[in-house]
Amino acid sequence: MDNPARLLLLPIGAALLVACGSSAGTSSETSTPPATVAPTTASAPTTALVPAGTLPDSSGESGPTDEPAQGDVQEIMINVDDPAQLGKTIPVVLGQTVVLRLLSDTDQTYHVHGYDLEQKTAAGVEASFEFTADQAGSFEVESHTTDKVLVVLEVA
């Protein structure tokens, strides 16, 4: 007849053999390689800034897009007393910020049609208009003093 204590030892002994490995008398150490974490890089949004005074590329390689040119500034300087600077059509990208500067040796009243911007300046004082070109089309910049079109802004 079997001893009840002996029946208890048999499962305990079997469990010890499994836990220690099947080879008796040998030491089996297992080393776990260190965990490695792949480096992560967070992409921060970037904004490209275009320096003031930069005109759009007129080479035809990169034309206007349907997207507003956010962050771009186009600076336009016109000497009203220089006939060579008058009457030109200047391309402007839709959505772009425009800084228009006008200078004359006489008192002037300037008007940017379509944007309803007007400014009266004394002789030798620069008139400055800053606005977002948020309307597509052709817009005349006129002297109300001389009734001459100084420049046409072509927004597309």
C-alpha positions, 0 to 999 in steps of 0.5 A: 500500500502507498504512503499518503505522504509519498503521494504528495512528494511525487507531484512536488518533485516533478514540479521542481524538475520542470522548474530547474530544467531537465538536466540534473547537475548542470547549471543553466543560466539564461540571459535575457538580452536588454530591451532596446527601444527604437528612438522616436522623432516627433515632427514639429510643424515648420513654417517657411518664411520668405523674406520681404521683398521677394517677388514670385518666380516669373520663369514659369517653372513654378506658377501660382497654386490654389493654396494661399501663400501663407507666410509669404510677404511681397513688398512692392515699392513704387516711385510715383515720380518715375514714369518707368515704374508706372503702369506695370502689372505685378503678379501677386499670389492669392492669400499672400501678404502685400506691402505696397509702398508709394513715394512722391515729391508731391502731396498725393492721395492713393487708392487701392481699388477692390480693397478700398484702401486709401491714404493721403500723404504729404510730399516726400512721405511714404504711403504704406499699405499692408493687406492680404490679397484675398480676392482674385482679379486685377486691382488698380492702384491709382493716384486720386491727385493725378487720376493716373493708374500707378500699377495694377496688381494681378492676384491669382 
